[in-house]
Amino acid sequence: MELLPVELEQFAARYTTKVDPLRQEVDDFTQKNHQEAHMLSGPVQGKLLEMISHMLRPRRILEIGTFTGYSALSLAEGLTEDGLLHTLELREETAEIARNFFSRSPLKNKIRLHVGNAAELLPTLNETWDLVFIDADKPGYISYFETIIGQIRKNGFILADNIFFHGQIFDENPRGKSARAIQAFNDFINRRNDIDKLVLTIRDGLYLMRKL
């Protein structure tokens, strides 16, 4: 299901600052070689992540779901001088792709890639987060949120991707496990009064949240 007219997406990409050559290479490689290329953040959402990072100037960023590294490279752009981004990827094969791209970035010393199950890795990270980006397995979203919310500083931000899940959450009874999980996550976030929240209608939907 196409949520936005193709012409609108093309316009947004045309009038958005072009990405650097490395991220363009990540995009090209993923589109040509990865069967789940639709999971890539892409130029418009990637630029939004970069802009948010520059606005916040975070010292510590957590990304749950590295994929091929595009979003991590975007988020890392706004880190402070002593900043670090920790990114978690389940699959070693995909992590190796991201690792190769990270190694060629001028920000490589600010990126820490962890490979394994996020539910097991998260408790081992002893950090206070300024910005968190959740973009992993959809049934894990609520658990990931509950794990990290206590580790986020006051007025820290959380972004959750794919909250429209290709339009499936607009069905009265979503069929797929992931679609049902995203609907449950959306309702879970909507009921909370300890965060300020905003739905961004970009790409497949982004939930922007601020810890109160």
SESEKE-876720 format. One record per residue: x, y, z of N, C-alpha, C in turn. Coordinates in nm, 3 decimals. Each point is the difference from the previous one (the first is absolute). Example, Ala and Ser with C-alpha at 12.3 -4.5 7.8 and 13.67 -1.06 7.14 Angstrom:
REM residues 2
n_X | n_Y | n_Z | ca_X | ca_Y | ca_Z | c_X | c_Y | c_Z
1.319 | -0.569 | 0.780 | -0.089 | 0.119 | 0.000 | 0.090 | 0.120 | 0.000
-0.035 | 0.105 | -0.072 | 0.082 | 0.119 | 0.006 | -0.077 | 0.109 | 0.073
REM end
This chain:
REM residues 212
n_X | n_Y | n_Z | ca_X | ca_Y | ca_Z | c_X | c_Y | c_Z
0.084 | -0.119 | 0.000 | -0.084 | 0.119 | 0.000 | 0.088 | 0.124 | 0.000
-0.018 | 0.085 | -0.102 | 0.074 | 0.126 | -0.007 | -0.074 | 0.106 | 0.083
0.065 | 0.048 | 0.104 | -0.066 | 0.095 | 0.090 | 0.008 | 0.143 | -0.053
0.106 | 0.031 | -0.072 | 0.018 | 0.134 | -0.055 | 0.008 | -0.008 | -0.152
-0.054 | 0.099 | -0.070 | 0.014 | 0.000 | -0.146 | 0.147 | -0.003 | -0.040
0.031 | -0.076 | -0.104 | 0.138 | -0.011 | -0.047 | 0.056 | 0.138 | -0.031
-0.083 | 0.087 | -0.059 | 0.046 | 0.134 | -0.037 | 0.044 | 0.080 | 0.123
-0.070 | -0.019 | 0.112 | 0.034 | 0.071 | 0.123 | 0.135 | -0.049 | 0.053
0.021 | -0.131 | -0.001 | 0.127 | -0.055 | 0.047 | 0.115 | 0.045 | -0.090
-0.024 | 0.003 | -0.130 | 0.103 | 0.044 | -0.093 | 0.031 | 0.147 | 0.020
-0.102 | 0.081 | 0.024 | 0.021 | 0.143 | 0.027 | 0.084 | 0.019 | 0.125
-0.035 | -0.074 | 0.106 | 0.074 | 0.011 | 0.126 | 0.147 | -0.035 | -0.020
0.026 | -0.106 | -0.075 | 0.139 | -0.040 | -0.024 | 0.073 | 0.103 | -0.085
-0.069 | 0.057 | -0.099 | 0.063 | 0.096 | -0.090 | 0.040 | 0.127 | 0.072
-0.079 | 0.043 | 0.097 | 0.024 | 0.125 | 0.068 | 0.065 | -0.017 | 0.138
0.052 | -0.118 | 0.023 | 0.075 | -0.028 | 0.123 | 0.149 | -0.007 | -0.035
0.084 | 0.053 | 0.089 | 0.145 | -0.002 | -0.024 | 0.048 | -0.142 | -0.029
0.080 | -0.013 | -0.103 | 0.051 | -0.132 | -0.038 | 0.095 | -0.053 | 0.107
-0.001 | -0.131 | 0.017 | 0.083 | -0.062 | 0.102 | 0.145 | -0.006 | -0.045
0.089 | -0.027 | 0.094 | 0.141 | -0.013 | -0.031 | 0.023 | -0.129 | -0.080
0.116 | -0.011 | -0.067 | 0.026 | -0.117 | -0.086 | -0.007 | -0.134 | 0.073
0.042 | -0.005 | 0.127 | -0.002 | -0.128 | 0.071 | -0.143 | -0.048 | 0.021
-0.086 | 0.088 | 0.046 | -0.139 | -0.043 | 0.020 | -0.068 | -0.032 | -0.132
0.036 | 0.071 | -0.106 | -0.054 | -0.034 | -0.130 | 0.045 | -0.139 | -0.042
0.123 | -0.035 | 0.035 | 0.049 | -0.134 | -0.031 | -0.074 | -0.106 | 0.082
-0.028 | 0.031 | 0.127 | -0.080 | -0.093 | 0.082 | -0.136 | -0.022 | -0.065
-0.061 | 0.108 | -0.044 | -0.132 | -0.006 | -0.065 | 0.008 | -0.086 | -0.126
0.095 | 0.032 | -0.086 | 0.012 | -0.073 | -0.127 | 0.027 | -0.148 | 0.024
0.092 | -0.030 | 0.091 | 0.035 | -0.139 | 0.029 | -0.122 | -0.077 | 0.052
-0.071 | 0.061 | 0.092 | -0.115 | -0.067 | 0.061 | -0.109 | -0.025 | -0.102
-0.028 | 0.099 | -0.084 | -0.104 | -0.016 | -0.101 | 0.034 | -0.112 | -0.098
0.127 | -0.015 | -0.031 | 0.042 | -0.100 | -0.099 | 0.018 | -0.139 | 0.059
0.035 | -0.008 | 0.128 | 0.047 | -0.128 | 0.055 | -0.081 | -0.058 | 0.115
-0.090 | 0.078 | 0.059 | -0.070 | -0.050 | 0.118 | -0.148 | -0.021 | -0.031
-0.049 | -0.119 | 0.031 | -0.139 | -0.033 | -0.032 | -0.100 | 0.079 | 0.085
0.048 | 0.064 | 0.108 | -0.089 | 0.082 | 0.083 | 0.039 | 0.148 | -0.008
0.034 | 0.044 | -0.120 | 0.047 | 0.137 | -0.021 | -0.103 | 0.104 | 0.043
-0.128 | -0.038 | 0.003 | -0.103 | 0.095 | 0.042 | 0.018 | 0.044 | 0.145
0.083 | -0.072 | 0.076 | 0.023 | 0.036 | 0.140 | 0.097 | 0.117 | 0.015
0.067 | 0.039 | -0.106 | 0.096 | 0.110 | 0.006 | -0.072 | 0.132 | 0.029
0.059 | 0.084 | 0.083 | -0.063 | 0.128 | 0.032 | -0.016 | 0.088 | -0.123
0.101 | 0.006 | -0.085 | -0.009 | 0.078 | -0.122 | 0.034 | 0.146 | 0.019
0.007 | 0.077 | -0.111 | 0.053 | 0.137 | 0.006 | -0.083 | 0.098 | 0.080
-0.132 | -0.008 | -0.005 | -0.083 | 0.099 | 0.069 | -0.006 | -0.031 | 0.149
-0.033 | -0.123 | 0.036 | -0.003 | -0.034 | 0.141 | 0.139 | 0.006 | 0.061
0.100 | -0.042 | -0.076 | 0.137 | 0.008 | 0.049 | 0.040 | 0.143 | 0.031
-0.039 | 0.094 | -0.087 | 0.030 | 0.141 | 0.025 | -0.076 | 0.051 | 0.122
-0.122 | -0.048 | 0.021 | -0.073 | 0.039 | 0.121 | 0.074 | -0.047 | 0.125
0.046 | -0.125 | 0.000 | 0.076 | -0.051 | 0.114 | 0.125 | 0.085 | 0.023
0.068 | 0.035 | -0.107 | 0.120 | 0.083 | 0.011 | -0.035 | 0.137 | 0.058
-0.107 | 0.060 | -0.049 | -0.042 | 0.132 | 0.047 | -0.035 | -0.003 | 0.150
-0.076 | -0.101 | 0.041 | -0.036 | -0.013 | 0.141 | 0.125 | -0.013 | 0.085
0.094 | -0.080 | -0.047 | 0.124 | -0.018 | 0.075 | 0.078 | 0.131 | 0.011
0.007 | 0.075 | -0.108 | 0.068 | 0.130 | 0.005 | -0.071 | 0.097 | 0.095
-0.132 | -0.005 | 0.002 | -0.076 | 0.090 | 0.088 | 0.024 | -0.034 | 0.147
0.006 | -0.129 | 0.031 | 0.013 | -0.044 | 0.138 | 0.144 | 0.000 | 0.049
0.095 | -0.020 | -0.092 | 0.141 | -0.015 | 0.036 | 0.016 | -0.105 | 0.111
-0.045 | -0.121 | -0.024 | 0.003 | -0.104 | 0.105 | 0.142 | -0.048 | 0.029
0.020 | -0.039 | 0.125 | 0.127 | -0.061 | 0.040 | -0.007 | -0.151 | -0.013
-0.117 | -0.056 | 0.023 | -0.017 | -0.145 | -0.012 | -0.128 | -0.029 | -0.080
0.018 | -0.078 | -0.106 | -0.110 | -0.044 | -0.085 | -0.007 | -0.152 | 0.003
-0.121 | -0.052 | 0.008 | -0.023 | -0.144 | -0.011 | -0.086 | -0.027 | -0.122
0.044 | -0.093 | -0.083 | -0.080 | -0.045 | -0.113 | -0.025 | -0.149 | 0.015
-0.126 | -0.038 | -0.002 | -0.037 | -0.142 | 0.007 | -0.043 | -0.042 | -0.140
0.089 | -0.069 | -0.070 | -0.024 | -0.040 | -0.137 | 0.092 | 0.075 | -0.096
0.119 | -0.053 | -0.023 | 0.100 | 0.067 | -0.083 | -0.030 | -0.009 | -0.148
-0.045 | -0.116 | -0.044 | -0.016 | -0.036 | -0.141 | 0.135 | 0.022 | -0.070
0.006 | 0.069 | -0.113 | 0.128 | 0.015 | -0.072 | 0.076 | 0.127 | 0.037
-0.050 | 0.074 | 0.099 | 0.078 | 0.109 | 0.056 | -0.038 | 0.141 | -0.039
-0.097 | 0.015 | -0.088 | -0.035 | 0.133 | -0.050 | -0.048 | 0.093 | 0.111
-0.093 | -0.047 | 0.082 | -0.058 | 0.085 | 0.104 | 0.103 | 0.033 | 0.108
0.088 | -0.095 | 0.033 | 0.103 | 0.027 | 0.099 | 0.095 | 0.110 | -0.048
0.039 | -0.007 | -0.126 | 0.087 | 0.103 | -0.056 | -0.070 | 0.136 | 0.000
-0.131 | 0.001 | -0.020 | -0.075 | 0.125 | 0.002 | -0.008 | 0.056 | 0.142
-0.034 | -0.084 | 0.096 | -0.014 | 0.045 | 0.139 | 0.134 | 0.045 | 0.058
0.108 | -0.064 | -0.037 | 0.131 | 0.031 | 0.057 | 0.048 | 0.139 | -0.039
-0.056 | 0.058 | -0.104 | 0.044 | 0.131 | -0.048 | -0.010 | 0.109 | 0.106
-0.098 | -0.009 | 0.090 | -0.023 | 0.107 | 0.096 | 0.061 | -0.022 | 0.137
0.075 | -0.108 | 0.017 | 0.059 | -0.031 | 0.131 | 0.096 | 0.110 | 0.047
0.008 | 0.015 | 0.132 | 0.098 | 0.090 | 0.058 | 0.141 | -0.053 | -0.025
0.101 | 0.080 | 0.033 | 0.138 | -0.040 | -0.022 | 0.033 | -0.132 | 0.071
-0.054 | -0.017 | 0.120 | 0.025 | -0.123 | 0.076 | -0.117 | -0.097 | -0.010
-0.081 | 0.018 | -0.102 | -0.121 | -0.081 | -0.013 | 0.025 | -0.139 | -0.055
-0.094 | -0.091 | 0.031 | 0.004 | -0.137 | -0.050 | -0.140 | -0.043 | -0.042
-0.005 | -0.080 | -0.104 | -0.123 | -0.064 | -0.043 | 0.017 | -0.151 | 0.014
-0.089 | -0.063 | 0.075 | -0.002 | -0.146 | 0.012 | -0.113 | -0.051 | -0.089
0.032 | -0.091 | -0.088 | -0.101 | -0.055 | -0.090 | -0.001 | -0.151 | 0.009
-0.120 | -0.060 | 0.005 | -0.019 | -0.142 | 0.025 | -0.059 | -0.068 | -0.122
0.064 | -0.108 | -0.044 | -0.048 | -0.075 | -0.116 | -0.002 | -0.149 | 0.033
-0.110 | -0.065 | -0.030 | -0.017 | -0.142 | 0.031 | 0.084 | -0.090 | -0.089
0.003 | 0.029 | -0.130 | 0.059 | -0.092 | -0.098 | 0.145 | 0.037 | -0.031
0.088 | -0.098 | 0.017 | 0.144 | 0.023 | -0.024 | 0.026 | 0.039 | -0.145
-0.068 | -0.064 | -0.094 | 0.022 | 0.029 | -0.142 | -0.030 | 0.147 | -0.031
-0.112 | 0.049 | 0.051 | -0.038 | 0.139 | -0.023 | 0.093 | 0.094 | 0.077
0.037 | -0.038 | 0.121 | 0.091 | 0.081 | 0.080 | 0.135 | 0.017 | -0.070
0.046 | -0.103 | -0.069 | 0.128 | 0.007 | -0.070 | -0.006 | 0.103 | -0.112
-0.114 | 0.009 | -0.068 | -0.017 | 0.101 | -0.103 | 0.011 | 0.140 | 0.061
-0.072 | 0.021 | 0.109 | 0.004 | 0.130 | 0.068 | 0.140 | 0.030 | 0.051
0.066 | -0.101 | 0.056 | 0.134 | 0.018 | 0.056 | 0.097 | 0.049 | -0.107
-0.010 | -0.055 | -0.118 | 0.088 | 0.042 | -0.109 | -0.023 | 0.146 | -0.039
-0.126 | 0.042 | 0.000 | -0.028 | 0.140 | -0.032 | 0.046 | 0.091 | 0.114
-0.025 | -0.040 | 0.123 | 0.043 | 0.081 | 0.115 | 0.151 | 0.024 | -0.002
0.075 | -0.103 | -0.039 | 0.146 | 0.009 | 0.004 | 0.053 | 0.106 | -0.095
-0.082 | 0.042 | -0.096 | 0.043 | 0.100 | -0.098 | -0.053 | 0.139 | 0.031
-0.071 | 0.012 | 0.110 | -0.058 | 0.129 | 0.038 | 0.096 | 0.081 | 0.087
0.005 | 0.132 | -0.016 | 0.080 | 0.082 | 0.092 | -0.052 | -0.005 | 0.143
-0.121 | -0.054 | 0.019 | -0.061 | -0.011 | 0.133 | 0.017 | -0.141 | 0.057
0.084 | -0.083 | -0.061 | 0.011 | -0.140 | 0.039 | 0.034 | -0.019 | 0.148
0.076 | 0.091 | 0.058 | 0.038 | -0.015 | 0.141 | -0.113 | 0.038 | 0.096
-0.109 | 0.050 | -0.055 | -0.114 | 0.037 | 0.083 | -0.114 | -0.103 | -0.009
0.021 | -0.106 | -0.076 | -0.105 | -0.100 | -0.020 | 0.043 | -0.133 | 0.059
-0.085 | -0.056 | 0.087 | 0.024 | -0.131 | 0.061 | -0.109 | -0.095 | -0.047
0.039 | -0.101 | -0.076 | -0.094 | -0.098 | -0.053 | -0.001 | -0.124 | 0.088
-0.120 | -0.038 | 0.047 | -0.018 | -0.119 | 0.083 | -0.085 | -0.101 | -0.078
0.044 | -0.125 | -0.004 | -0.072 | -0.103 | -0.075 | -0.062 | -0.100 | 0.097
-0.129 | -0.022 | -0.015 | -0.070 | -0.094 | 0.086 | -0.143 | 0.041 | 0.023
-0.066 | -0.070 | 0.090 | -0.140 | 0.026 | 0.033 | -0.011 | 0.127 | 0.083
-0.077 | 0.095 | -0.047 | -0.010 | 0.130 | 0.068 | -0.049 | -0.015 | 0.144
-0.094 | -0.091 | 0.023 | -0.052 | -0.020 | 0.136 | 0.109 | -0.041 | 0.097
0.101 | -0.072 | -0.050 | 0.111 | -0.042 | 0.084 | 0.110 | 0.107 | 0.007
0.018 | 0.075 | -0.107 | 0.106 | 0.101 | -0.005 | -0.034 | 0.126 | 0.079
-0.126 | 0.042 | -0.004 | -0.037 | 0.128 | 0.060 | 0.037 | 0.011 | 0.148
-0.026 | -0.102 | 0.082 | 0.035 | 0.014 | 0.142 | 0.151 | 0.011 | 0.026
0.081 | -0.034 | -0.100 | 0.146 | 0.005 | 0.020 | 0.058 | 0.137 | -0.032
-0.079 | 0.088 | -0.057 | 0.049 | 0.133 | -0.038 | -0.025 | 0.097 | 0.115
0.104 | 0.040 | 0.064 | -0.012 | 0.088 | 0.117 | 0.015 | 0.145 | -0.043
-0.107 | 0.055 | -0.056 | 0.003 | 0.136 | -0.052 | -0.129 | 0.074 | 0.037
0.008 | 0.132 | -0.008 | -0.120 | 0.084 | 0.006 | -0.019 | 0.059 | -0.139
-0.115 | -0.029 | -0.060 | -0.021 | 0.035 | -0.140 | -0.061 | 0.138 | -0.017
0.048 | 0.069 | -0.102 | -0.059 | 0.128 | -0.040 | -0.100 | -0.019 | -0.114
0.028 | -0.101 | -0.084 | -0.083 | -0.026 | -0.118 | 0.001 | -0.150 | -0.028
-0.120 | -0.055 | -0.021 | -0.013 | -0.143 | -0.031 | -0.082 | -0.015 | -0.128
0.045 | -0.089 | -0.088 | -0.072 | -0.030 | -0.124 | -0.032 | -0.149 | 0.000
-0.130 | -0.033 | 0.004 | -0.045 | -0.139 | -0.001 | -0.047 | -0.036 | -0.140
0.069 | -0.095 | -0.061 | -0.033 | -0.042 | -0.137 | 0.042 | -0.145 | -0.019
-0.057 | -0.087 | 0.080 | 0.037 | -0.142 | -0.002 | -0.127 | -0.084 | -0.014
0.003 | -0.123 | 0.053 | -0.116 | -0.087 | -0.009 | -0.119 | 0.063 | 0.072
-0.112 | 0.005 | -0.067 | -0.115 | 0.074 | 0.051 | -0.060 | -0.060 | 0.129
-0.004 | -0.133 | 0.014 | -0.052 | -0.055 | 0.127 | 0.084 | 0.037 | 0.121
0.122 | 0.048 | -0.022 | 0.086 | 0.038 | 0.112 | -0.012 | 0.145 | 0.042
-0.077 | 0.081 | -0.073 | -0.002 | 0.144 | 0.026 | -0.038 | 0.035 | 0.144
-0.106 | -0.059 | 0.051 | -0.045 | 0.035 | 0.135 | 0.106 | -0.038 | 0.102
0.056 | -0.117 | -0.014 | 0.104 | -0.045 | 0.092 | 0.122 | 0.091 | -0.006
0.041 | 0.036 | -0.121 | 0.116 | 0.089 | -0.014 | -0.028 | 0.135 | 0.068
-0.119 | 0.052 | -0.022 | -0.036 | 0.128 | 0.061 | 0.005 | -0.010 | 0.152
-0.060 | -0.105 | 0.053 | -0.003 | -0.015 | 0.147 | 0.141 | -0.017 | 0.058
0.089 | -0.061 | -0.076 | 0.136 | -0.019 | 0.048 | 0.077 | 0.130 | 0.003
-0.017 | 0.083 | -0.102 | 0.086 | 0.119 | -0.013 | -0.059 | 0.128 | 0.061
-0.130 | 0.004 | 0.026 | -0.060 | 0.126 | 0.044 | 0.064 | 0.051 | 0.130
0.039 | -0.090 | 0.089 | 0.064 | 0.041 | 0.124 | 0.143 | 0.046 | -0.018
0.058 | -0.027 | -0.118 | 0.138 | 0.037 | -0.028 | 0.011 | 0.128 | -0.081
-0.113 | 0.057 | -0.034 | 0.000 | 0.122 | -0.080 | -0.009 | 0.122 | 0.092
0.081 | 0.099 | -0.026 | -0.001 | 0.120 | 0.083 | -0.132 | 0.075 | -0.018
-0.033 | 0.083 | 0.098 | -0.119 | 0.085 | -0.012 | 0.015 | 0.088 | -0.123
-0.105 | 0.010 | -0.077 | -0.004 | 0.072 | -0.127 | 0.082 | -0.068 | -0.110
0.043 | -0.125 | 0.026 | 0.060 | -0.078 | -0.106 | -0.107 | -0.047 | -0.098
0.042 | -0.042 | -0.119 | -0.095 | -0.031 | -0.107 | 0.010 | -0.146 | -0.045
-0.114 | -0.052 | -0.040 | -0.010 | -0.134 | -0.058 | -0.070 | 0.012 | -0.135
0.053 | -0.068 | -0.100 | -0.064 | -0.010 | -0.130 | -0.032 | -0.147 | -0.024
-0.120 | -0.031 | -0.043 | -0.038 | -0.136 | -0.036 | -0.047 | -0.001 | -0.145
0.058 | -0.089 | -0.080 | -0.028 | -0.002 | -0.144 | -0.109 | -0.101 | -0.034
-0.056 | 0.019 | -0.120 | -0.098 | -0.093 | -0.059 | -0.129 | -0.011 | 0.079
-0.045 | 0.109 | 0.060 | -0.121 | -0.010 | 0.082 | -0.129 | -0.007 | -0.081
0.010 | 0.013 | -0.132 | -0.116 | -0.026 | -0.087 | 0.006 | -0.143 | -0.055
0.115 | -0.060 | 0.006 | 0.027 | -0.134 | -0.053 | -0.068 | -0.023 | -0.135
0.044 | 0.078 | -0.098 | -0.044 | -0.013 | -0.139 | -0.152 | 0.016 | -0.013
-0.060 | 0.074 | 0.092 | -0.143 | 0.025 | -0.005 | -0.085 | -0.108 | 0.062
0.062 | -0.109 | 0.046 | -0.077 | -0.111 | 0.054 | -0.068 | 0.033 | 0.132
0.054 | 0.096 | 0.075 | -0.061 | 0.033 | 0.129 | -0.132 | 0.075 | -0.018
-0.031 | 0.043 | -0.124 | -0.127 | 0.067 | -0.023 | -0.113 | -0.099 | -0.024
0.035 | -0.128 | -0.015 | -0.104 | -0.104 | -0.009 | -0.063 | -0.019 | 0.137
-0.126 | -0.031 | 0.002 | -0.070 | -0.018 | 0.128 | 0.062 | -0.113 | 0.081
0.037 | -0.108 | -0.068 | 0.065 | -0.113 | 0.066 | 0.125 | -0.039 | -0.078
0.114 | 0.065 | 0.029 | 0.124 | -0.032 | -0.071 | 0.032 | -0.148 | 0.012
0.044 | -0.061 | -0.110 | 0.019 | -0.144 | -0.003 | 0.139 | -0.042 | 0.049
0.102 | 0.066 | -0.046 | 0.135 | -0.044 | 0.027 | 0.045 | 0.024 | 0.143
0.093 | -0.083 | 0.046 | 0.054 | 0.014 | 0.136 | 0.063 | 0.136 | 0.021
0.077 | 0.046 | -0.098 | 0.068 | 0.129 | 0.014 | -0.098 | 0.116 | 0.000
-0.100 | -0.008 | -0.087 | -0.101 | 0.107 | -0.005 | -0.076 | 0.008 | 0.131
-0.037 | -0.114 | 0.056 | -0.070 | 0.000 | 0.129 | 0.090 | 0.054 | 0.111
0.128 | -0.033 | -0.008 | 0.094 | 0.049 | 0.102 | 0.016 | 0.151 | -0.007
0.005 | 0.053 | -0.122 | 0.013 | 0.146 | -0.015 | -0.127 | 0.069 | 0.049
-0.117 | -0.057 | -0.030 | -0.124 | 0.060 | 0.050 | -0.001 | 0.000 | 0.152
0.044 | -0.108 | 0.061 | 0.007 | -0.008 | 0.146 | 0.099 | 0.103 | 0.054
0.112 | 0.016 | -0.068 | 0.099 | 0.100 | 0.042 | -0.057 | 0.141 | -0.009
-0.066 | 0.031 | -0.110 | -0.060 | 0.132 | -0.016 | -0.100 | 0.030 | 0.112
-0.084 | -0.098 | 0.031 | -0.098 | 0.018 | 0.108 | 0.070 | 0.013 | 0.135
0.104 | -0.077 | 0.020 | 0.079 | 0.003 | 0.124 | 0.061 | 0.139 | 0.021
0.059 | 0.055 | -0.106 | 0.060 | 0.134 | 0.010 | -0.108 | 0.106 | 0.020
-0.109 | -0.014 | -0.069 | -0.108 | 0.100 | 0.008 | -0.058 | 0.009 | 0.140
0.002 | -0.111 | 0.075 | -0.057 | -0.002 | 0.135 | 0.094 | 0.060 | 0.105
0.128 | 0.012 | -0.031 | 0.098 | 0.044 | 0.099 | -0.009 | 0.151 | 0.021
0.018 | 0.041 | 0.125 | 0.000 | 0.144 | 0.029 | 0.135 | 0.049 | 0.052
0.102 | -0.086 | -0.014 | 0.134 | 0.041 | 0.043 | 0.088 | 0.042 | -0.119
-0.061 | 0.008 | -0.118 | 0.071 | 0.044 | -0.119 | -0.088 | 0.094 | -0.081
0.067 | 0.092 | -0.068 | -0.065 | 0.086 | -0.099 | 0.019 | -0.069 | -0.134
-0.103 | -0.005 | -0.083 | 0.014 | -0.079 | -0.123 | -0.062 | 0.068 | -0.121
0.057 | -0.032 | -0.114 | -0.044 | 0.057 | -0.126 | 0.017 | -0.104 | -0.110
-0.103 | -0.022 | -0.080 | 0.008 | -0.088 | -0.115 | 0.045 | 0.081 | -0.121
0.108 | -0.045 | -0.063 | 0.050 | 0.064 | -0.121 | -0.040 | -0.085 | -0.120
-0.069 | 0.059 | -0.095 | -0.050 | -0.075 | -0.116 | 0.105 | 0.000 | -0.111
0.117 | -0.046 | 0.033 | 0.108 | -0.010 | -0.097 | 0.027 | -0.148 | -0.026
0.017 | -0.034 | -0.126 | 0.029 | -0.137 | -0.043 | -0.103 | -0.097 | 0.060
0.042 | -0.093 | 0.085 | -0.092 | -0.099 | 0.057 | -0.044 | 0.038 | 0.140
0.013 | 0.128 | 0.034 | -0.045 | 0.049 | 0.130 | 0.109 | -0.005 | 0.106
0.021 | 0.112 | 0.068 | 0.097 | 0.009 | 0.109 | -0.072 | 0.053 | 0.124
0.023 | -0.064 | 0.114 | -0.050 | 0.052 | 0.126 | 0.116 | 0.076 | 0.065
-0.020 | 0.128 | 0.027 | 0.099 | 0.083 | 0.067 | -0.047 | 0.023 | 0.142
0.082 | -0.037 | 0.098 | -0.039 | 0.007 | 0.140 | 0.106 | 0.072 | 0.083
-0.045 | 0.078 | 0.097 | 0.089 | 0.070 | 0.093 | -0.033 | -0.044 | 0.141
0.101 | -0.042 | 0.075 | -0.022 | -0.044 | 0.137 | -0.023 | 0.121 | 0.090
-0.110 | -0.003 | 0.075 | -0.035 | 0.113 | 0.086 | 0.070 | -0.012 | 0.137
REM end
